[in-house]
Amino acid sequence: MDFLRPESWSHALRLAADHPDALPIHGGTDVMVELNFDRGRPPALLDLTPCRELGAVREVDGALRVGAGVSYAAIIRDLRGDAPALAQAARTVGSPQIRNRGTVGGNLGAASPAGDSHPALLATHAVIEVASAARGARMIPIDEFFLGPKRNALEPDELIAAIWMEKADGPQYFAKVGTRNAMVIAVCSFAIALHPGTRSVGTGIGSAGPTPLRAVAAEEFLAARLPWNDPAPLSAGIGREFGAMVAQAAQPIDDVRGTADYRRHALSVLARRTLDWSWKDHVAHGKAA
């Protein structure tokens, strides 16, 4: 197995074009596990660690451009105000060592249905910037990025450059269920984002389908029924219906971590809880304003 170490981002793209079978690696928190368990041995590894531009977070015309090499620890530290759901998801990833090494770009590249960052990116309508030496950059909406279990929309010579997100304009929350509180793959996970400016709602479902999913019907239901200008508690009926619609949107299976029925039930609970937390934040912000 060859080990390719570029000198720059442009060099990395040229190497990706010359070695389309090379597997990109940055933090290595997913790739090295696969190698250690001999689940796959690519012809080459493409080490993106020298590409320092991948580790930058920039604000561009009011939007966030999060480099693919930004670590979970950096997201927790720097983006908890502008991207709270993503920061909350990052806190649930592995151990401190994993959070210091692992990256959202790597999580996206792996395209696992259980990836912790994916529900938050879906709920906030993120866009993935990818690049190749031959065709330059292109933008892939997050809804179009996941094609199947561990399959993404990248062409063989493309690398993930960055994730684009709008700064949070309302409350966001992420929650997951696991067999323990830390260093665990999600049995299921859920993210919600309220967008008061457009009176819309975003959702993301993890570990309950062949790919991460949005609950589009639940989003539309909730957006139409939230009393956006009324700082009053929500009726229990809205939360129950929203939770039921989120559970209905899932496509879970039975596996070693949980049954399909349990996942649907857990998602309905997570949806109700995160909605309750989000709405309380929204009401508190309105009263403060």
N, C-alpha and C positions, 0 to 999 in steps of 0.2 A: 504494500500500500504506500503510495507516494504522499508526501506532505508538502503542500504548496503554501508558501508564505510570501504574500505580495508586499510591495514597498509602499503602496498607496491604494486608494479606492479605484482609480482608473486602472492601475495594474491588476487589481483583483478582478475587475470586469473583463480584462483581456484574458486572464487565466481561466475565468469561468467559461469564456467563449472557446478557448483552446481545449478545455477539459470539462465538457458538459456533464460527465459522470461524477465529477468531484463533488463531495458533500461539504457544504459550507459549515464552518464551526466558529463560534465566538466564545461564549462562556463554557460550552461543552457539557452543560448539565443534563441535556437529553442525549446527545450523540455518544458521549463516553459510556453512558449506561448501556446503550444498545451494543457498543463494541465490547464492553466487558462481559456481557451475557451472550456474546457471539450471535446476536440476532440479525446481523448484517455486517458486511465488510466491504465498504465502497472501494473502488479502484484508487481513490485519492481523497485526502482531506484538504479543504481550502480554508486556511486560517485567516480570519478577518480581524484578528486582534490588532494588527498594526494600523488599521484604517481608523485613525483617531476621529475623523469627521463623523463616524457612525455613533460616537458617544456623546453627541451634542444635542441639547434641547434649545430650540430657537422659537421666538414668536415672529410670525410672518403675517402681516396684514390682519392682526388680531387672532390668528389661528396658531395652534401649537404644531411644530414639526419636531417629533420625537425620533431621534436617530435610532436605527435598528439595534445599535450596540449599547443603548442606554440600559443600565442594570436595574433590576427590581429595587435595590436599595436606593438608587438615585431617584427613581420614580416616587418612592415613599417619602424621601426627603424633600424633593423639589416640586412635586406636582399634586400634593394632597389638597391644595386649594383650587387649582385649575382643572384637575382631572381626578376628583375624589374617588369615583368608583374604581378606576384603574389603580389608584394608590391603595385602596382597601384590598383589592384582589392581590396586589403585589405583596401585601403583608402576610397573606395566607400561603405563600409559596415556600415550600421546603424549610430549610434552616437558615440562620444568618449567613453561613458560608455560601449556600445556594443563591440567596438573594443578592449577595455581593458579586456573584459571577454570572448568574442567569440573566437573559435579556428578553424583552418582549419580541424583538425581531426573531430570535431563536424559537420562542414559543409559537409564533405565527408560522415559521417555516416548518416546524414539526406537524402543525395542523391536527393535533390530537383533539378529538371531541371533548376531552376533559381539560384542555388547556385553561388555566385559571384566568388569563388575561382576556380571553375571547369574549365572554359575555359582556364585560364592560366596554370593549371596543364595538360590539354590535349595538349596545344600548346608546352609544354616543355617536353612531354613524361614522366611524372612523374610515379613512381612506388610506390605502397602502401604496406607497411610492416604491416602485421597483425599477431596475435599470439593467441594461445590457450594453455591451460595447458596440454592438452593431446597430441597435435601434434607439439607443438613448433611454430616457425615462418614460414611464407611463404610470397612470394612476388606476388602481383597482378598488372600487367600493368594497367595503368589508363584506357586504351581503353576497358578493360574487367571488370572494377569495377562497372559500372552503368548498372543495368539490366532492369530498368523500372522506372516509376515515384515513387520516394522515396523508391526504392529497390536497394540494393547493393549486392555484391558478398560475403559478410561475412557469415560464418557459425554461427549457434546460439551461440556457445561457444567462438567465436573469438572477439577480440577487435583490433581496429586500434592502432598500436604502433607508426608509423612514416610515413613520406612521403619522398621519395628519389628523388632528382633532380640533374641533371647536372648543374654546374654553367654556367651562361649565357656566350655564346661565340659570341654573336651578339646582335643587338637591339631587344627589346621586348616591346610590348604595349598591354594594355587592355583598352577597352572603353565600356560603356553601355548606353542605353537609358532608361529613367524612367520618371514618371510623374512630378518629381521634382528632385532637385540636391542632396538631402540627405535623409536618412532613407526611402528608397523606394526599392521595389522589382523590378528587371529589367524587362522591357518590352522585351528587348533582349540585349545580350551582346556578345562581340567578343574579342578574343585575338590572337595575331600573334607573332611568334618568328622566327627570321632569324638566320640561322646557317651557317655562311660563311665557317667554316672549312670543313663541309661536303656538302656545297652548297645545303642545304635543307631548307625547310620551315615547321613550325608547326602552326596549327590553332586550335581554340576552339570556339564553338558556345554555348551560354547559353540562356535559356528561349525561345527556338524556336524548341522544339521537346520533345518527351517523356523522353528523357535523354539528358544530355549535349552531343554535337556531335563534330566530326572533319569534316572539308571539305577536304577530301583526294584528290579528283580530282583537287581542286583549289590549294592545296599545290604542287602537281606534276606539274601543269601548270606553277605556278609562279617560282618554282625552276628551271625549264628548260629555262625560258625566262629572268630571271634577269641577267643583265650584271655584274656579280660578281666582275670582275676585272676592270670595266670601271666606274670611278667616274663621271657619267653623270646623269642628271635627267631622270626619267622613262618617257616613252611615256604615254600619257593619255589612250591610248588603252589598255595597259597592266592592268592598274588600273581598268578600266571599266570591262574588261573580268574577272579579279579576283573577283571583287565585285559581278558580276552576277553569278559566279560559287559558291561563298559562299552562296548567297541567294538560289540557287538551292539545295544546300546540306541541308538546313534547312527543318524541318518538323513541321512548326508552326500550331497553331490552333487559332480560334477566342475565346477570353475570355474577362473578364472585363478590362484587362489592355491594350488590343490592338487586332487588327485583324491580321489574317495570312498575308494578303497582306502588311499591314503596317510593320510587322516584317521583311518580306523579303526585302522590300525597305530599312528599317533602317539598316539591316545587310549589304546590299551592300554598303551603305554609310560608315558604320563603317569600313568595310574591306578596302575600298579605302583610308580612312583617316589614319588608323593605318599603312597601307603599306607605305603611303607617309611619315609619321613621321619616320618609321623604316628605309626607304631607305635614307632619309636625314641624319639620324644618321650614317648609314653605310658609306655613302660618306664622311661625315665629319671626321669620324674615319680614313678612308683611306687616306685622305689628311693630317691629323695630323701625321699619321705614316710615 
